[in-house]
Amino acid sequence: MELYDELPDPPRAPAGSPDSEPPRKETTGKRKAETTDSESCEGSHQEKKVCKGLFSLKAHVAERIGEREELQDAHTICDLSEECQPMPADISRLLYFAVFDGHGGSRAARFAAHNLHQNVLKKVPRGDGSNVEKAMKRCILDAFKQTDEEFLKQAASHKPAWKDGTTAICVLAADNVLYIANLGDSRAVLCRINEDTQKPTVLCLSKEHNPTQYEERMRIQRAGGNVRDGRVLGVLEVSRSLGDGQFKRLGVSNVPDVKRCPLTQSDRFILLACDGLFKAFSAEEAITFILTNVQEESSPVVDCPPDLDTRYESACHRLANEAVRRGSADNVTVLLVQIQH
């Protein structure tokens, strides 16, 4: 059994190019959002460098309340490098991006935004290690478990007990390798440009969890729960989450799916968003919308076109605005991470 549900490896550079390498042997209230399966690349845990030097990752965020009474979403953007000393073997930079889509209140989302990365930081493998990838996955799984347990303890201490819950979509960038973890139906997608056609390829970095999926439903039923109208007990529309204490004994899990994805020279940006965005956009439409807005603002027709950072910032806010305009009544949070080479 493979450790990670892998995404495709980066394409090899043409023979004779400066970045080419000799051939190597490979070792072997929540609502549903649209599901897109990602490609897998099992058995390709290679220790090669993706590129020379680190890519620059710059984040932009836009939040919209939609038609809800309050904003129940939260997000985190931080550089963990200084606090994480000594760093894991062969890693010099550790960045963290996350979006949390709360339901039943905003407390679980805010708690996760303040604490999940701190728990990751406590558990990151320090110094030399025989298998950094395995240790990174264990660190992420343990951090999710600890964060959930800490919130549930706090929630239970109140009378009446808090019933808040939240999805989570997190990206941990260890140099030029992404580790993606998610619970629920928030999503992360990567825009990768096809070098031959110059057209975008959309890589889904996350797997949604809702109780209508066979494996999710079976786990819930084995735990004594049931699925009615696409919801756990006819109430909760996700099958994995942080919080939701009243559903944990019924099979709602705090165990995230974890993927690993090396960045390449063909990558342009990562989009993290709650399902409020994907009620109005498919992943492909969102990627195209961002690319179109970034390119339009850099048009030579404009006397002084804005710089790249400003263009991505503008595209992020326009995407959130357009989701609301198209009728997404839910909260909308868009976190856009531009990749510069």
Phi, psi and chi 1 to 4 in degrees:
 res  aa     phi    psi   chi1   chi2   chi3   chi4
   1 MET       -  131.8 -178.8 -179.8  -65.3      -
   2 GLU   -76.1  150.0  -67.2  -64.6  -26.2      -
   3 LEU   -70.0  -44.9  175.2   61.4      -      -
   4 TYR  -117.0  149.3  -68.3   97.0      -      -
   5 ASP   -80.7   94.9 -178.6    4.3      -      -
   6 GLU   -78.2  152.1  -71.5  -93.5    8.1      -
   7 LEU   -96.4  167.3  -68.7  156.8      -      -
   8 PRO   -58.1  141.7  -23.0   33.3      -      -
   9 ASP   -68.6  154.7  -96.9   -7.3      -      -
  10 PRO   -63.9  147.6   22.1  -32.0      -      -
  11 PRO   -64.3  145.8   24.3  -33.3      -      -
  12 ARG   -73.4  146.7  -67.7 -174.4  179.5  -82.3
  13 ALA   -71.3  150.4      -      -      -      -
  14 PRO   -57.9  147.6  -19.7   30.6      -      -
  15 ALA   -58.5  135.9      -      -      -      -
  16 GLY    90.3  -10.1      -      -      -      -
  17 SER   -77.9  161.1   70.4      -      -      -
  18 PRO   -59.6  -29.8  -22.9   32.0      -      -
  19 ASP   -94.9    1.2  -66.4  -30.9      -      -
  20 SER   -72.7  153.7   64.4      -      -      -
  21 GLU  -128.8  153.6  -64.9 -176.5   11.0      -
  22 PRO   -66.1  153.8   22.6  -32.2      -      -
  23 PRO   -57.3  142.4  -21.0   30.8      -      -
  24 ARG  -130.5  153.2  -33.6  177.0   34.5  162.2
  25 LYS   -80.2  139.3  -67.0 -176.4  179.4  179.2
  26 GLU   -92.1  144.3  -66.5 -174.7   -8.3      -
  27 THR   -92.6  143.4   61.5      -      -      -
  28 THR   -77.7      -   33.9      -      -      -
  29 GLY       -  127.7      -      -      -      -
  30 LYS   -88.1  146.9  -65.0  -57.6  -56.7  148.8
  31 ARG  -130.2  154.9  -55.0  175.0 -171.8  170.7
  32 LYS   -69.5  146.6  -67.1 -176.4  -66.7 -178.7
  33 ALA  -117.1  166.1      -      -      -      -
  34 GLU   -65.3  136.7  175.8 -173.9  -13.7      -
  35 THR  -103.5  132.7  -58.0      -      -      -
  36 THR  -129.6  123.6  -55.0      -      -      -
  37 ASP   -76.6  139.2  -67.3  -28.5      -      -
  38 SER   -87.8  156.6   62.5      -      -      -
  39 GLU   -72.5  149.0  -58.9  173.9   61.4      -
  40 SER  -111.3  157.6   64.1      -      -      -
  41 CYS  -145.8   70.6 -176.3      -      -      -
  42 GLU   -75.0  148.2  -63.6 -177.6   -7.3      -
  43 GLY    76.2   29.1      -      -      -      -
  44 SER  -126.8   46.2   56.4      -      -      -
  45 HIS   -82.9   80.9  -58.0  140.9      -      -
  46 GLN   -97.9  148.6  -60.9  174.2  -15.6      -
  47 GLU   -95.9   20.3  -65.6  -60.4  -34.0      -
  48 LYS   -76.8  156.5   64.1 -174.7 -179.1 -177.9
  49 LYS   -80.0  138.9  -70.1  -71.9 -176.3 -178.1
  50 VAL   -75.2  -38.9  176.9      -      -      -
  51 CYS  -157.3  172.3   69.9      -      -      -
  52 LYS   -87.1  121.3  -63.5  177.7  180.0  178.6
  53 GLY    85.8  168.3      -      -      -      -
  54 LEU   -91.8  140.0  -62.8 -179.6      -      -
  55 PHE   -73.7  146.7  -63.6  143.9      -      -
  56 SER   -85.1  127.5  171.2      -      -      -
  57 LEU  -115.7  116.9  -57.1 -179.6      -      -
  58 LYS  -122.3  128.9  -64.5 -176.1  178.4 -180.0
  59 ALA  -103.8  144.3      -      -      -      -
  60 HIS  -132.4  144.4  -48.6  -79.3      -      -
  61 VAL  -136.0  145.5   66.6      -      -      -
  62 ALA  -137.2  133.5      -      -      -      -
  63 GLU  -124.3  137.2  -64.2  176.3  -45.9      -
  64 ARG  -133.6  138.1  -58.5  -67.8 -177.6  -90.8
  65 ILE   -78.0  -20.6 -163.9  169.9      -      -
  66 GLY    65.4 -135.7      -      -      -      -
  67 GLU  -103.6   11.5  -63.4  179.1   10.7      -
  68 ARG   -79.6  161.6  -64.7  -63.6  178.9   89.3
  69 GLU   -74.9  -27.2  -66.8 -177.3   -2.5      -
  70 GLU  -145.7  161.9   65.2  171.1  -29.5      -
  71 LEU   -86.0  112.2 -178.2   66.9      -      -
  72 GLN   -99.7    1.6  -63.1 -177.0  -14.3      -
  73 ASP   -85.2  161.0  -66.5   -6.7      -      -
  74 ALA  -149.1  163.1      -      -      -      -
  75 HIS  -148.5  163.0   67.1  -84.4      -      -
  76 THR  -138.9  135.6  -49.6      -      -      -
  77 ILE  -134.1  118.5  -58.6  167.7      -      -
  78 CYS  -157.4  156.5   58.0      -      -      -
  79 ASP  -102.5  115.4 -173.2  -20.5      -      -
  80 LEU   -92.6    1.1  -57.1  178.2      -      -
  81 SER   -59.8  -46.6  -54.3      -      -      -
  82 GLU   -67.0  -38.6  -70.8 -172.1    7.2      -
  83 GLU   -76.4  -21.4  -63.6  179.8   71.1      -
  84 CYS   -95.8   79.3 -175.1      -      -      -
  85 GLN  -129.3  134.8  -63.2  -63.5  -27.7      -
  86 PRO   -68.9  151.6   29.1  -35.9      -      -
  87 MET   -74.3  160.1  -68.5  -75.3  -79.6      -
  88 PRO   -58.5  157.3  -22.8   32.8      -      -
  89 ALA   -55.5  132.3      -      -      -      -
  90 ASP    64.8   18.7  -59.3  -36.8      -      -
  91 ILE  -120.6  131.8  -65.2  175.6      -      -
  92 SER  -114.2  -12.6   60.3      -      -      -
  93 ARG  -144.0  139.1 -178.8 -173.2   66.3 -177.8
  94 LEU  -136.0  108.7 -155.6   59.1      -      -
  95 LEU  -112.3  152.3  -54.0  178.2      -      -
  96 TYR  -136.7  130.4  174.9   90.1      -      -
  97 PHE  -133.2  136.2  -48.4   96.1      -      -
  98 ALA  -154.1  148.4      -      -      -      -
  99 VAL  -128.3  135.4  169.0      -      -      -
 100 PHE  -124.5  127.0  -56.2   95.9      -      -
 101 ASP  -109.1  101.1 -176.3   -2.7      -      -
 102 GLY   -77.6  154.4      -      -      -      -
 103 HIS  -144.6  148.1   47.7  -92.8      -      -
 104 GLY    74.7   11.7      -      -      -      -
 105 GLY   134.4  175.1      -      -      -      -
 106 SER  -104.4   -2.8   59.2      -      -      -
 107 ARG   -68.0  -40.0  -71.7  168.2  -67.2 -151.2
 108 ALA   -66.0  -41.5      -      -      -      -
 109 ALA   -64.6  -44.3      -      -      -      -
 110 ARG   -65.5  -40.0  -69.2 -159.8  -52.6  -97.1
 111 PHE   -62.2  -45.5 -174.8   91.6      -      -
 112 ALA   -63.9  -39.2      -      -      -      -
 113 ALA   -63.6  -32.2      -      -      -      -
 114 HIS   -87.6  -24.8  -68.7  145.8      -      -
 115 ASN  -118.4  -26.9  -67.2  -79.0      -      -
 116 LEU   -61.9  -45.5 -178.3   55.6      -      -
 117 HIS   -67.4  -30.3   65.8  -73.7      -      -
 118 GLN   -66.0  -37.6  -64.6  -65.8  -18.2      -
 119 ASN   -72.0  -34.1  -71.9  -30.2      -      -
 120 VAL   -60.4  -45.5  168.0      -      -      -
 121 LEU   -58.5  -40.4 -166.8   59.3      -      -
 122 LYS   -65.8  -26.8  -65.7  172.2 -173.5  174.6
 123 LYS  -108.8   -3.1  -61.3  173.6 -176.8  -61.7
 124 VAL   -59.7  133.4  167.0      -      -      -
 125 PRO   -63.2  126.2   24.1  -33.9      -      -
 126 ARG   -97.6  145.8  -58.9  -59.8 -152.3  -85.6
 127 GLY    66.0 -157.2      -      -      -      -
 128 ASP   -68.5  145.9  -65.7  -26.4      -      -
 129 GLY  -153.6  150.8      -      -      -      -
 130 SER   -75.8  -27.8   56.6      -      -      -
 131 ASN  -144.7   88.8 -169.0  -31.8      -      -
 132 VAL   -63.3  -40.7  172.3      -      -      -
 133 GLU   -61.4  -45.3  -69.4  176.5   11.5      -
 134 LYS   -63.4  -41.3 -176.9  176.0 -179.3  179.8
 135 ALA   -66.3  -36.4      -      -      -      -
 136 MET   -66.2  -40.1  -68.9  -65.3  -76.7      -
 137 LYS   -65.6  -43.6 -179.3 -178.5 -177.6 -176.9
 138 ARG   -61.8  -39.8  174.0   48.1   54.4 -168.7
 139 CYS   -58.6  -45.5  146.8      -      -      -
 140 ILE   -66.4  -46.2  -67.2  168.4      -      -
 141 LEU   -60.4  -44.4  -65.4  175.2      -      -
 142 ASP   -65.2  -38.5  -71.9  -11.8      -      -
 143 ALA   -66.0  -40.9      -      -      -      -
 144 PHE   -62.8  -44.7  -91.0   76.0      -      -
 145 LYS   -62.1  -45.7 -177.8  174.6 -175.5  -68.4
 146 GLN   -65.1  -42.8 -179.3  176.2  -19.0      -
 147 THR   -61.9  -42.9  -56.7      -      -      -
 148 ASP   -63.2  -46.1 -171.1   43.4      -      -
 149 GLU   -63.5  -39.8  -69.8  173.8  -11.9      -
 150 GLU   -65.5  -41.5  -70.0  171.7  -13.1      -
 151 PHE   -68.2  -42.5  177.5   75.7      -      -
 152 LEU   -63.4  -35.9  -68.7  177.6      -      -
 153 LYS   -64.1  -44.0 -177.4  177.5  179.0  179.5
 154 GLN   -66.4  -41.3 -176.2  171.8  -33.6      -
 155 ALA   -62.7  -40.6      -      -      -      -
 156 ALA   -70.7  -20.9      -      -      -      -
 157 SER   -76.9  -10.0   69.6      -      -      -
 158 HIS   -97.8  148.8  -71.5   76.7      -      -
 159 LYS  -121.2  115.6  -58.3  -60.1  179.6 -175.1
 160 PRO   -72.0  159.5   28.1  -35.0      -      -
 161 ALA   -64.8  142.7      -      -      -      -
 162 TRP   -64.0  143.4  -65.0  -15.1      -      -
 163 LYS  -115.8   14.2  -64.7 -176.1  177.4 -179.1
 164 ASP   -63.9  152.5  -53.7   48.5      -      -
 165 GLY  -146.9  170.2      -      -      -      -
 166 THR  -154.8  147.0 -175.0      -      -      -
 167 THR   -78.6  173.5   70.3      -      -      -
 168 ALA  -151.8  131.7      -      -      -      -
 169 ILE  -130.1  116.6  178.4   68.0      -      -
 170 CYS  -127.7  140.1  -52.3      -      -      -
 171 VAL  -122.9  121.7  172.4      -      -      -
 172 LEU  -108.7  113.7 -171.6   63.1      -      -
 173 ALA   -98.6  106.6      -      -      -      -
 174 ALA   -97.7   99.8      -      -      -      -
 175 ASP    55.1 -118.4  -73.4  -11.3      -      -
 176 ASN  -104.6   22.9  -67.4  -29.6      -      -
 177 VAL  -118.0  129.1  176.1      -      -      -
 178 LEU   -96.3  136.6  -53.4  179.4      -      -
 179 TYR  -114.5  119.6  -65.8   89.2      -      -
 180 ILE  -113.2  129.2  -51.8   98.6      -      -
 181 ALA  -128.7  137.3      -      -      -      -
 182 ASN  -147.1  149.1   76.4  -70.5      -      -
 183 LEU  -127.8  134.1  -64.9  171.7      -      -
 184 GLY    87.7 -148.9      -      -      -      -
 185 ASP  -115.7   14.7   55.4    9.0      -      -
 186 SER   -75.1  158.5  -65.5      -      -      -
 187 ARG  -137.9  158.5  -58.5  169.6   64.0 -179.7
 188 ALA  -131.7  134.8      -      -      -      -
 189 VAL  -133.5  151.7  -66.6      -      -      -
 190 LEU  -117.6  133.0  172.6   69.0      -      -
 191 CYS   -94.2  116.6  174.1      -      -      -
 192 ARG  -121.2  126.2  177.6  170.7  -69.5  172.8
 193 ILE   -86.9  129.1  -59.2  -61.6      -      -
 194 ASN   -71.5  118.9 -175.6  -59.0      -      -
 195 GLU   -66.5  -24.3  -63.9  -60.5  -27.2      -
 196 ASP   -81.9  -46.8  -65.1  -34.1      -      -
 197 THR   -96.5  -14.9   65.1      -      -      -
 198 GLN    62.3   20.7  -69.0  -59.3  -56.6      -
 199 LYS  -100.2  151.2  -67.0 -177.0  177.8  179.8
 200 PRO   -76.4  141.6   27.1  -34.2      -      -
 201 THR  -110.0  133.3  -61.9      -      -      -
 202 VAL  -100.1  117.2  178.8      -      -      -
 203 LEU  -104.3  119.5  -64.5 -178.0      -      -
 204 CYS   -81.0  119.9  -68.4      -      -      -
 205 LEU   -92.8   -4.3  -57.2 -179.9      -      -
 206 SER  -134.6  162.0   56.1      -      -      -
 207 LYS  -121.6  122.7  177.0 -177.2  177.2 -178.5
 208 GLU   -74.1  153.5  -64.6  171.2   71.0      -
 209 HIS  -124.6  109.1  -54.3  120.8      -      -
 210 ASN  -135.1  154.5   68.1   67.5      -      -
 211 PRO   -70.2   -5.8   19.8  -29.1      -      -
 212 THR   -80.4  -15.8   61.2      -      -      -
 213 GLN   -71.6  142.3  -64.1  165.9  -14.0      -
 214 TYR   -56.4  -53.6  177.4   76.6      -      -
 215 GLU   -63.7  -36.9  -68.4 -177.6    0.7      -
 216 GLU   -67.6  -43.2  -58.7  -66.0  -64.6      -
 217 ARG   -64.7  -40.9 -173.6  173.2   73.7 -108.6
 218 MET   -63.0  -40.4  -70.4  -60.8  100.9      -
 219 ARG   -64.3  -41.8 -174.5 -175.2   67.3 -110.4
 220 ILE   -64.5  -42.7  -70.0  164.8      -      -
 221 GLN   -68.0  -38.2  -68.7  177.2   -9.0      -
 222 ARG   -63.6  -29.8  -74.4 -166.3  -61.9  -90.5
 223 ALA   -83.3   -2.3      -      -      -      -
 224 GLY   101.5    2.2      -      -      -      -
 225 GLY   -91.8 -176.2      -      -      -      -
 226 ASN  -149.2  164.8   62.8   68.2      -      -
 227 VAL  -118.6  120.3  177.9      -      -      -
 228 ARG  -128.2  132.6  -59.8 -165.1  -53.2  -89.2
 229 ASP    54.5   36.0  -60.2  -36.6      -      -
 230 GLY    76.9   10.5      -      -      -      -
 231 ARG  -129.0  152.8  -58.7  168.1 -180.0 -117.8
 232 VAL   -68.0  120.7 -178.3      -      -      -
 233 LEU    56.7   21.9  -61.4 -172.2      -      -
 234 GLY    74.8   12.4      -      -      -      -
 235 VAL  -121.0  -57.1  177.1      -      -      -
 236 LEU   -94.6  126.9 -175.8   65.2      -      -
 237 GLU   -91.8    2.0  -70.5 -161.9   54.1      -
 238 VAL  -121.0  152.9  -68.4      -      -      -
 239 SER  -105.2   -4.7   52.9      -      -      -
 240 ARG  -139.1  140.0  -57.7 -168.7 -164.3 -170.4
 241 SER  -168.2  169.4   66.1      -      -      -
 242 LEU   -97.5  140.5  -62.1  172.4      -      -
 243 GLY    83.7 -143.2      -      -      -      -
 244 ASP    52.9   50.4  -69.0  -44.5      -      -
 245 GLY   -55.5  -34.3      -      -      -      -
 246 GLN   -69.8  -13.8   66.4  -88.2   36.7      -
 247 PHE  -107.1   -8.1  -63.8  103.4      -      -
 248 LYS   -64.1  -37.2  -77.7  -68.6  158.0   58.9
 249 ARG   -73.4   -7.5   61.5 -177.2  178.0   81.8
 250 LEU  -104.5   19.1  -59.6  175.4      -      -
 251 GLY    96.9   -0.9      -      -      -      -
 252 VAL   -72.7  123.0  172.7      -      -      -
 253 SER  -104.6  152.4  173.0      -      -      -
 254 ASN  -104.7   13.5   61.6   17.3      -      -
 255 VAL   -91.5  113.3  179.0      -      -      -
 256 PRO   -79.9  156.9   31.8  -36.1      -      -
 257 ASP   -78.7  139.6  -85.7  -53.3      -      -
 258 VAL  -123.7  128.4 -179.4      -      -      -
 259 LYS  -120.8  157.6  -63.3  179.0 -174.8  -70.8
 260 ARG  -123.6  133.5  174.4 -176.7  176.9  -83.7
 261 CYS  -143.5  111.8  179.5      -      -      -
 262 PRO   -72.6  135.8  -12.9   28.1      -      -
 263 LEU   -76.2  154.3  -68.4  175.1      -      -
 264 THR  -130.4  170.9   77.6      -      -      -
 265 GLN   -65.4  -15.8  -68.1  -76.5   -6.8      -
 266 SER   -88.7   -4.9  -58.2      -      -      -
 267 ASP   -85.5  140.8  -61.8  -28.1      -      -
 268 ARG  -113.6  -42.8  -65.2  -62.7  177.1  -95.1
 269 PHE  -163.8  162.4   57.6   84.2      -      -
 270 ILE  -116.2  134.1  -51.6  155.8      -      -
 271 LEU  -114.1  120.8  171.1   64.9      -      -
 272 LEU  -112.5  134.7  -68.7   79.3      -      -
 273 ALA  -159.3  154.7      -      -      -      -
 274 CYS   -79.8  173.0   63.1      -      -      -
 275 ASP   -70.5  -12.7   71.9  -33.5      -      -
 276 GLY   -58.5  -34.1      -      -      -      -
 277 LEU   -72.3  -44.1  173.7   71.8      -      -
 278 PHE   -80.2   -0.4  -64.4  108.3      -      -
 279 LYS   -74.5  -23.2  -71.0 -175.6  176.3   90.1
 280 ALA  -108.5  -22.1      -      -      -      -
 281 PHE  -131.0  141.4  -76.5   88.1      -      -
 282 SER   -78.0  165.1   69.4      -      -      -
 283 ALA   -58.8  -42.1      -      -      -      -
 284 GLU   -64.5  -41.6  -68.6   75.1   14.0      -
 285 GLU   -65.0  -39.4  -72.6  172.1  -22.4      -
 286 ALA   -64.6  -43.0      -      -      -      -
 287 ILE   -62.9  -45.8  -66.9  -61.0      -      -
 288 THR   -63.1  -40.8  -59.7      -      -      -
 289 PHE   -60.7  -45.2 -175.9   92.7      -      -
 290 ILE   -64.4  -48.5  -66.5  167.6      -      -
 291 LEU   -59.8  -43.1  -76.0  173.7      -      -
 292 THR   -62.0  -43.5  -60.4      -      -      -
 293 ASN   -68.3  -38.9  -83.7  -89.0      -      -
 294 VAL   -65.2  -41.4  168.7      -      -      -
 295 GLN   -73.0  -37.8  -68.6  164.8   -1.9      -
 296 GLU   -63.2  -40.2  -79.5 -178.9   -4.4      -
 297 GLU   -73.4  -15.1  -68.5 -146.9   -2.5      -
 298 SER   -98.9    9.8   63.0      -      -      -
 299 SER   -60.7  138.7  169.9      -      -      -
 300 PRO   -67.1  -11.5   21.9  -32.5      -      -
 301 VAL   -63.9  -31.7  174.4      -      -      -
 302 VAL   -76.0  134.3 -179.6      -      -      -
 303 ASP   -61.3  -47.7  -68.9  -23.8      -      -
 304 CYS  -127.1   79.9  -62.5      -      -      -
 305 PRO   -61.1  143.1   21.6  -31.1      -      -
 306 PRO   -66.9  159.5   22.3  -31.4      -      -
 307 ASP   -72.1  172.3   61.3   24.9      -      -
 308 LEU   -62.3  -42.6 -169.6   61.0      -      -
 309 ASP   -58.3  -45.0  -67.6   -2.5      -      -
 310 THR   -64.9  -37.3  -57.3      -      -      -
 311 ARG   -65.3  -42.7  -78.1 -178.0  -94.9  148.9
 312 TYR   -67.8  -39.3  -88.6  100.9      -      -
 313 GLU   -60.0  -44.3  178.8   76.7   19.4      -
 314 SER   -64.4  -42.7  174.9      -      -      -
 315 ALA   -63.1  -37.0      -      -      -      -
 316 CYS   -60.7  -49.4 -179.2      -      -      -
 317 HIS   -69.5  -37.4  -75.8  -84.9      -      -
 318 ARG   -64.1  -37.5  -71.9 -175.8  178.7 -176.6
 319 LEU   -63.8  -45.2 -178.5   62.5      -      -
 320 ALA   -63.1  -43.2      -      -      -      -
 321 ASN   -61.9  -41.1  -70.8  -20.4      -      -
 322 GLU   -68.1  -34.5 -179.8   63.8   14.4      -
 323 ALA   -61.3  -42.8      -      -      -      -
 324 VAL   -66.4  -42.7  174.0      -      -      -
 325 ARG   -61.8  -34.3 -168.0 -165.5   69.0   79.4
 326 ARG   -77.3   -3.1  -68.8 -173.1 -178.5 -171.2
 327 GLY   107.2   10.1      -      -      -      -
 328 SER   -70.6  109.3  179.7      -      -      -
 329 ALA   -82.7  -10.7      -      -      -      -
 330 ASP   -80.0  167.9 -157.5   -7.6      -      -
 331 ASN   -58.6  146.2  -64.8  159.7      -      -
 332 VAL  -126.9  120.8  176.1      -      -      -
 333 THR  -124.1  125.0  -63.4      -      -      -
 334 VAL  -119.7  123.2  174.9      -      -      -
 335 LEU  -119.4  114.2 -160.5  165.7      -      -
 336 LEU  -111.7  121.1 -176.2   60.1      -      -
 337 VAL  -109.6  106.7 -176.4      -      -      -
 338 GLN   -80.6  144.0   69.8 -176.4   90.8      -
 339 ILE  -113.6  118.1  -56.5  167.5      -      -
 340 GLN  -113.6  140.4  -68.9 -177.0  -89.1      -
 341 HIS  -104.9      -  -50.1  -69.8      -      -
